[in-house]
Amino acid sequence: HGLGHAVIFRRIVQQLLRQASAADSTLHIEPGAQGVYTLLLVVQQEEPAFVLARADGPQQTVTLCALPGSLRVSAPSGTTTLAECALSAGAGRAAQLLVGTVATGETAAPALHYIAATPATWADCAGRTASARIDTASLLDAAARTRLGYGEDPIAVCTAAQASELIAQLQAALPGAGEGCMARAAVWAAFLRQDPALLAGLPDGLRSRSARLLTDLLAADLNALGETLTYLSARTALTIDYTTAAVAAARGGVQLTEEGMAAVCALLL
């Protein structure tokens, strides 16, 4: 009789332990799963290039949006362009002015971190031999593809080390500042989409080249960003894409249209 009670008691305890374990596993949140990071990635060259990037743990998305260097941003002294600002006052100031230009008074200005590096350093951070297949048909019409030598086969295969050359070719073939800068976001997105492990490796790549880049990310920020990128790189539902911020000609450069402003706000907020 006592034995029967002991068996029943043991079963109840086991069931309670199982339920507790199940509840615990639903409460356990993977490191990086809740992180959302927006970064202004700056390519330091004669004409600086800019890519706004958002890594979103909860949404399981990585979104890139290239911005033209000729984009007008509001400065206390009037207006300047992203490129002029980066060259004269640094990438951090360019990030500040970009946020100030799109942030309305209704919402608190979001934190926009920045990382600035030369094309060679960006390639090193990705791993110079990392390669991707770029579908030029998604960017160029048939005539432009033929001029670049992709008339019969639109697929361009390139390594990270060759990416800046391909981006320059594509930009030259695209009309206008807005479309031209899109080539960089398209090429970078293709690398990440075809090899999401590049995301997880990026923080280590940045750390090992910290002397060659400029950033306001502190060690703790970089660790937290690394957790989110590692988490994202392992998701089967991960979506990696690029969006376009529509621009219109303005005095001394280009400015975001209403749609362009909305696209940038969606990434920042």
Disulfide bonds with the S-S distance in Angstrom:
none
